[in-house]
Amino acid sequence: MKTAPLLCLGLGLLLSQLLTGQTQSKPSTVSRKLFEVEKSVEDLRKEMAALRQQINEMEIRTSIPEIRKEINRLIQVPELSHEIMLKNGTIVKGKILHEDLDILVVQTQIGQLTISKKEIRETRPADLPKAKCVIDGAIKEEVHENKRVYRGRIKNEGIRRADFPRIAFYLYDETTNLVAADSVIVAGTYHMFLSGVQTDATIEPGQTFNFVCEVPVPPKKAIAYYVRKVAWEEFE
């Protein structure tokens, strides 16, 4: 039969194509679509992961004030109202909780201490930490038709935080009559008080911040000189 040689020839060609890789066909349209869908799904997964990360970061940022508030409530710094000087030269700072003929019980930052009076040389009130806000450098005065503008810097030279530092300017005429006055609270460092109140109007020891104070001046009033006053508060 003649079909046998033809069959052999066909098998030979097929085997040749298999060996040379010529039978590999291009990806079909369906396979290309599946690949594109898989790629799109992977992109969506990456975007969702990025969104989850952003949400987590936002939750952390919004929870920080509450965390700080709880920490402030938990940490109770003892009042250092007394200094006990021992005969060996040691100075113990704290608050006297109990006293009798033989001992003193003192609340310190590391806990309660019981001190024998035989070891004590002197007991006196403690010098409490204080803030001290001062003008740092010269104040620049700008004269305008209806106001005076004062620019300068305030520094805390004390040993504790100054809360709501402010500077006031009092303007006088030649006959020492008060013509105008105004003040400004200096923006400084962020702080949260034990009450939960938050502010950026605090100055830590050693810090310096700029201020600008505008004082409106009534029409036709001549200013001869001014007096400045710096004030602040001290809260826990």
GIPE-V932964 format. One record per run of one state. SS is the DSSP state (helix for helix, strand for strand, loop for the rest). FROM is the first residue (numbers start at 1). TO is the last residue. Records with the same first field share a line. If there is no record, write none. Layout:
SS->FROM-TO, FROM-TO
This chain:
loop->1-2, 21-28, 75-81, 87-90, 100-102, 109-110, 126-132, 136-139, 144-146, 157-161, 173-177, 186-188, 193-197, 204-207, 217-224, 234-236
helix->3-20, 29-74, 117-119
strand->82-86, 91-99, 103-108, 111-116, 120-125, 133-135, 140-143, 147-156, 162-172, 178-185, 189-192, 198-203, 208-216, 225-233
